[in-house]
Amino acid sequence: MKKLLLILIILFLSIGIFVIGYLKNLPQFAKPVGIVITAKNDRLQSNINTFMESQKTGNELGADNYHCANHIYGYDKQYAYAMVYCSGLVTKSNGKMEQGSAFSIPTRLEYKLPDFQIVSFKQQGDDNSNPSLQQLFPKQLYDLAIKQTALPELQQFDKEIKSKIKK
């Protein structure tokens, strides 16, 4: 009887340790600050573009004509959750323009009310020093971000950038 009780205790503890380990490895999604709003917000969208364009350093993305566009998945009382796309056009020595590097990445942007002034941003990273997308986005917006890959406004922006290239 004592052996059976000991086996049951060991089994119970083993299962408990396994469950705790499993739960620790589940993705921890960001908690929204209040209610998440998914309605269009032109002012916030414009402020995101202006802020992201101001973050360009050096000429790695094109010194001339650097522009950003975004698709806002949603926002709460403190953060906007968006796909940000930035691209630069470079003027070559022969006067012709060509597209420089571009990037598109899900981004969480912190803002101040009442005018939605962007104060900082975080983007997902490939290493442990940067947060994962789950840590940046609430679950409902994370699901949108990984499912919506063809975003019409970003495709239109890309067409506009390419139309500015002088042949």
C-alpha positions as CSV (number, residue, x, y, z in Angstrom):
1,M,0.0,0.0,0.0
2,K,2.8,2.4,0.8
3,K,4.5,1.7,-2.5
4,L,1.3,2.4,-4.4
5,L,0.9,5.7,-2.5
6,L,4.5,6.6,-3.2
7,I,4.0,5.8,-6.9
8,L,0.9,7.9,-7.1
9,I,2.6,10.9,-5.4
10,I,5.6,10.7,-7.8
11,L,3.2,10.4,-10.7
12,F,1.2,13.4,-9.5
13,L,4.3,15.5,-9.0
14,S,5.6,14.5,-12.5
15,I,2.4,15.5,-14.2
16,G,2.4,18.8,-12.2
17,I,5.9,19.6,-13.3
18,F,5.1,18.8,-16.9
19,V,1.9,21.0,-16.8
20,I,3.8,23.9,-15.3
21,G,6.6,23.6,-17.9
22,Y,4.0,23.4,-20.7
23,L,2.1,26.5,-19.4
24,K,5.3,28.5,-19.1
25,N,6.0,27.9,-22.8
26,L,2.6,29.1,-24.0
27,P,2.8,32.5,-25.9
28,Q,2.1,35.4,-23.6
29,F,0.1,37.9,-25.6
30,A,0.2,41.6,-24.8
31,K,-2.7,42.9,-22.8
32,P,-4.6,45.8,-24.4
33,V,-4.9,49.1,-22.5
34,G,-8.7,49.3,-22.4
35,I,-10.9,48.4,-25.4
36,V,-9.3,47.7,-28.8
37,I,-10.7,49.8,-31.5
38,T,-10.5,48.6,-35.1
39,A,-12.2,51.6,-36.8
40,K,-10.1,53.8,-39.2
41,N,-8.2,56.7,-37.6
42,D,-6.7,59.0,-40.3
43,R,-4.9,61.2,-37.8
44,L,-3.2,58.2,-36.1
45,Q,-2.3,56.7,-39.5
46,S,-0.7,60.0,-40.6
47,N,1.1,60.4,-37.3
48,I,2.6,56.9,-37.6
49,N,3.9,57.7,-41.1
50,T,5.5,61.0,-40.0
51,F,7.1,59.4,-37.0
52,M,8.5,56.4,-38.8
53,E,9.8,58.6,-41.6
54,S,11.7,60.6,-38.9
55,Q,13.4,57.4,-37.6
56,K,15.5,56.9,-40.7
57,T,19.2,57.0,-40.0
58,G,21.9,57.3,-42.6
59,N,21.2,56.5,-46.2
60,E,20.7,52.7,-46.0
61,L,17.1,53.1,-47.1
62,G,17.6,55.8,-49.6
63,A,18.6,59.4,-48.8
64,D,16.0,60.9,-51.2
65,N,12.3,60.5,-51.1
66,Y,12.0,58.3,-48.0
67,H,8.3,57.5,-47.2
68,C,6.3,55.2,-45.0
69,A,2.7,53.8,-45.1
70,N,0.9,51.7,-42.6
71,H,-2.1,49.5,-42.0
72,I,-3.6,49.9,-38.5
73,Y,-5.0,46.6,-37.2
74,G,-6.3,48.4,-34.1
75,Y,-5.5,50.7,-31.3
76,D,-6.3,51.0,-27.6
77,K,-5.8,53.9,-25.1
78,Q,-2.0,53.8,-25.4
79,Y,-0.9,51.8,-28.3
80,A,-1.5,51.4,-32.1
81,Y,-0.8,48.0,-33.6
82,A,0.1,48.3,-37.3
83,M,1.9,46.9,-40.3
84,V,4.5,49.6,-41.2
85,Y,6.0,49.7,-44.6
86,C,8.9,52.1,-45.4
87,S,10.7,52.6,-48.7
88,G,13.3,55.0,-50.1
89,L,14.1,56.1,-53.6
90,V,17.8,56.8,-54.3
91,T,19.0,59.3,-57.0
92,K,21.9,57.8,-58.8
93,S,24.8,59.9,-60.2
94,N,23.3,59.7,-63.6
95,G,20.1,61.4,-62.3
96,K,18.0,58.3,-62.5
97,M,16.0,57.2,-59.5
98,E,15.8,53.6,-58.2
99,Q,14.1,52.0,-55.3
100,G,16.4,51.5,-52.3
101,S,15.8,49.1,-49.6
102,A,12.4,48.7,-48.1
103,F,10.9,47.0,-45.1
104,S,7.5,45.9,-43.8
105,I,7.1,44.8,-40.2
106,P,4.3,44.6,-37.6
107,T,4.9,47.4,-35.1
108,R,3.4,48.5,-31.8
109,L,3.5,52.3,-31.5
110,E,3.0,54.2,-28.2
111,Y,1.1,57.5,-28.5
112,K,-0.1,60.3,-26.3
113,L,-3.7,61.5,-26.3
114,P,-5.5,63.7,-27.3
115,D,-3.7,64.2,-30.6
116,F,-2.3,60.7,-31.1
117,Q,1.3,62.0,-31.0
118,I,3.6,59.0,-31.5
119,V,6.3,58.8,-28.8
120,S,8.0,55.4,-29.3
121,F,7.7,52.1,-31.2
122,K,8.7,48.4,-30.8
123,Q,9.0,45.8,-33.5
124,Q,9.3,42.1,-33.3
125,G,12.8,40.7,-33.3
126,D,14.7,37.6,-34.4
127,D,16.5,37.3,-31.1
128,N,15.9,37.3,-27.4
129,S,16.8,41.0,-27.1
130,N,13.6,42.0,-29.0
131,P,10.0,41.1,-28.1
132,S,8.1,38.5,-30.1
133,L,4.9,39.5,-32.0
134,Q,2.8,37.8,-29.3
135,Q,4.4,40.0,-26.7
136,L,3.7,43.1,-28.7
137,F,0.1,42.5,-30.0
138,P,-3.1,41.5,-28.1
139,K,-4.4,38.1,-29.3
140,Q,-7.2,39.4,-31.4
141,L,-4.8,41.7,-33.4
142,Y,-2.1,39.1,-33.5
143,D,-4.5,36.8,-35.3
144,L,-5.2,39.6,-37.9
145,A,-1.5,40.4,-38.3
146,I,-0.5,36.8,-39.2
147,K,-3.5,36.2,-41.4
148,Q,-3.6,39.5,-43.4
149,T,-0.7,39.5,-45.7
150,A,-2.2,41.3,-48.7
151,L,-3.0,44.8,-47.4
152,P,-4.4,47.0,-50.2
153,E,-3.2,50.3,-48.9
154,L,0.4,49.0,-48.6
155,Q,0.2,47.5,-52.1
156,Q,-1.0,50.9,-53.4
157,F,1.8,52.6,-51.6
158,D,4.3,50.3,-53.3
159,K,2.8,51.1,-56.7
160,E,3.2,54.8,-56.0
161,I,6.8,54.4,-55.0
162,K,7.6,52.4,-58.1
163,S,5.8,54.9,-60.3
164,K,8.2,57.6,-59.2
165,I,11.2,55.8,-60.5
166,K,12.5,57.6,-63.6
167,K,13.1,55.2,-66.5
